[in-house]
Amino acid sequence: DLADRDDFRTALVNSLQEGFFVWDHRGAVIELNDAFAKLTGYPAHGLPYRWPHPWLVDEKAARLQRSRLSQENQIQYETPIRHRDGRLVWVTANINHVNTDSADGDVYVGTLRDITAERAFAARESAVLRLATAVSVAKSLSEVLSITLDECRLALDVHRVVAAVWPTSGADPT
């Protein structure tokens, strides 16, 4: 009967669309579902994932959230994480403190929801508005191009953007 209950619990947790995890009292991830593994790239067969977690981008901010959790018992925040394949993923984390009678101490149960697409959409909208405002005050084609390239550089998160312009007179490109 106990084995059936564990199988049911595992099936239920894996059916969640959001990444689900359990931390022990030291901050190590001791349980996760398939959605969590897909979101982070770190599967259950690698458990436990000790603190600091390998997907953390900003360890200082993560420590601050952990500190908040010890005071508030429930927190929700947005943060970037680094997928195991190297790409940046934005998530909303929701973590709750759970009191247990276990000798191992209390645990924390949480979920991660991927908000990368939502953040990218908002960033594109913001870039379009900044671009429209900046271009409206430009006085030359050169200024329009410079402003546009700068906004593209920011939106794409690159250090430098280069453009070449071929004049209609047949002169060399600039």
PLY file of the C-alpha trace (Angstrom):
ply
format ascii 1.0
element vertex 174
property float x
property float y
property float z
element edge 173
property int vertex1
property int vertex2
end_header
0.00 0.00 0.00
2.84 2.40 0.86
4.56 1.69 -2.49
1.32 2.50 -4.36
1.03 5.78 -2.45
4.64 6.72 -3.35
4.00 5.86 -7.02
0.85 8.00 -6.99
2.69 10.91 -5.34
5.52 10.70 -7.89
3.05 10.62 -10.79
1.18 13.59 -9.34
4.34 15.69 -8.88
5.57 14.84 -12.39
2.21 15.87 -13.87
2.75 19.46 -12.73
3.46 21.89 -15.57
5.72 24.00 -13.37
9.10 22.91 -12.11
8.66 21.47 -8.61
11.42 21.01 -6.04
12.05 20.30 -2.36
14.96 21.81 -0.40
16.27 20.37 2.82
17.13 22.62 5.78
20.63 23.24 4.34
19.27 24.43 0.98
20.11 21.30 -1.01
17.54 20.28 -3.62
16.55 16.76 -2.58
13.57 16.18 -4.87
12.42 17.55 -8.22
10.00 16.76 -11.02
10.48 16.32 -14.77
9.42 19.92 -15.50
12.15 21.21 -13.16
14.73 19.02 -14.89
13.62 20.31 -18.31
13.69 23.94 -17.13
17.16 23.77 -15.54
18.78 20.89 -17.40
19.58 19.17 -14.10
17.84 15.76 -13.79
16.72 13.85 -10.71
19.52 11.28 -11.02
22.00 14.04 -10.00
20.31 14.68 -6.64
21.05 16.19 -4.25
22.03 19.55 -5.73
23.81 21.28 -2.88
23.79 25.00 -2.16
24.85 27.06 -4.06
22.85 25.47 -6.86
24.61 25.07 -10.20
21.90 27.00 -12.10
22.26 30.18 -10.04
23.24 33.29 -11.97
23.28 35.75 -9.06
24.34 33.97 -5.89
24.18 37.18 -3.82
20.52 37.77 -4.78
19.75 34.09 -4.11
21.23 34.40 -0.60
19.04 37.44 0.01
15.92 35.51 -1.06
16.92 32.59 1.17
17.27 35.01 4.07
13.83 36.46 3.33
12.41 32.94 3.28
13.70 32.21 6.77
11.82 35.29 8.04
8.63 35.22 5.95
8.02 31.46 5.44
6.81 32.14 1.86
8.41 34.14 -0.95
7.84 34.79 -4.62
10.33 36.50 -6.92
11.68 36.62 -10.48
15.25 35.63 -11.25
17.44 34.50 -14.11
18.88 30.99 -14.00
21.50 29.36 -16.22
20.28 26.19 -17.96
22.85 23.41 -18.01
23.30 24.00 -21.77
24.36 27.60 -21.04
21.29 29.59 -22.06
19.70 32.12 -19.75
16.16 31.35 -18.55
13.98 33.74 -16.53
11.76 32.13 -13.89
9.25 33.06 -11.24
10.11 31.18 -8.07
7.52 30.49 -5.38
8.91 28.84 -2.24
7.16 27.85 0.99
8.52 26.70 4.35
7.05 23.40 5.57
7.31 22.39 9.22
8.10 18.72 9.71
8.53 16.45 12.69
11.52 14.85 11.00
14.88 14.69 12.75
16.38 15.99 9.48
14.70 19.37 9.99
12.13 21.39 8.10
11.93 21.50 4.31
11.04 24.06 1.66
8.74 23.27 -1.24
8.81 25.39 -4.35
7.91 25.83 -7.97
9.63 27.49 -10.92
7.68 28.88 -13.87
9.44 29.87 -17.10
8.75 33.55 -17.90
11.52 34.00 -20.49
9.10 34.62 -23.38
7.04 37.11 -21.35
10.16 39.08 -20.40
11.45 39.03 -23.98
8.11 40.38 -25.25
8.17 43.20 -22.68
11.78 44.02 -23.57
10.95 44.19 -27.29
7.97 46.47 -26.63
10.11 48.73 -24.48
12.86 48.84 -27.13
10.32 49.80 -29.83
9.02 52.66 -27.67
12.55 53.89 -26.90
13.48 53.65 -30.56
10.39 55.57 -31.73
11.08 58.33 -29.21
14.78 58.57 -30.04
14.30 58.49 -33.82
11.68 61.24 -33.64
14.34 63.70 -32.47
17.06 62.62 -34.94
18.14 65.28 -37.40
19.93 63.15 -39.99
20.09 59.68 -41.50
23.35 59.17 -39.64
21.64 59.91 -36.29
18.71 57.61 -37.11
21.11 54.81 -37.97
23.22 55.40 -34.86
20.16 55.44 -32.57
18.69 52.35 -34.23
21.92 50.39 -33.94
22.33 51.38 -30.30
18.79 50.19 -29.49
19.43 46.94 -31.37
22.66 46.47 -29.41
20.78 46.86 -26.12
17.88 44.65 -27.19
20.22 41.89 -28.37
22.52 42.29 -25.34
25.70 42.59 -27.41
28.69 44.87 -26.94
28.97 46.23 -30.46
26.88 46.53 -33.62
28.45 47.46 -36.96
26.68 48.72 -40.09
27.90 49.62 -43.57
26.20 52.23 -45.77
26.61 52.28 -49.55
26.00 55.75 -50.95
23.91 56.05 -54.13
26.73 58.09 -55.74
28.84 54.94 -56.13
31.44 56.02 -53.56
33.00 53.59 -51.13
30.80 52.32 -48.28
31.08 53.91 -44.85
0 1
1 2
2 3
3 4
4 5
5 6
6 7
7 8
8 9
9 10
10 11
11 12
12 13
13 14
14 15
15 16
16 17
17 18
18 19
19 20
20 21
21 22
22 23
23 24
24 25
25 26
26 27
27 28
28 29
29 30
30 31
31 32
32 33
33 34
34 35
35 36
36 37
37 38
38 39
39 40
40 41
41 42
42 43
43 44
44 45
45 46
46 47
47 48
48 49
49 50
50 51
51 52
52 53
53 54
54 55
55 56
56 57
57 58
58 59
59 60
60 61
61 62
62 63
63 64
64 65
65 66
66 67
67 68
68 69
69 70
70 71
71 72
72 73
73 74
74 75
75 76
76 77
77 78
78 79
79 80
80 81
81 82
82 83
83 84
84 85
85 86
86 87
87 88
88 89
89 90
90 91
91 92
92 93
93 94
94 95
95 96
96 97
97 98
98 99
99 100
100 101
101 102
102 103
103 104
104 105
105 106
106 107
107 108
108 109
109 110
110 111
111 112
112 113
113 114
114 115
115 116
116 117
117 118
118 119
119 120
120 121
121 122
122 123
123 124
124 125
125 126
126 127
127 128
128 129
129 130
130 131
131 132
132 133
133 134
134 135
135 136
136 137
137 138
138 139
139 140
140 141
141 142
142 143
143 144
144 145
145 146
146 147
147 148
148 149
149 150
150 151
151 152
152 153
153 154
154 155
155 156
156 157
157 158
158 159
159 160
160 161
161 162
162 163
163 164
164 165
165 166
166 167
167 168
168 169
169 170
170 171
171 172
172 173
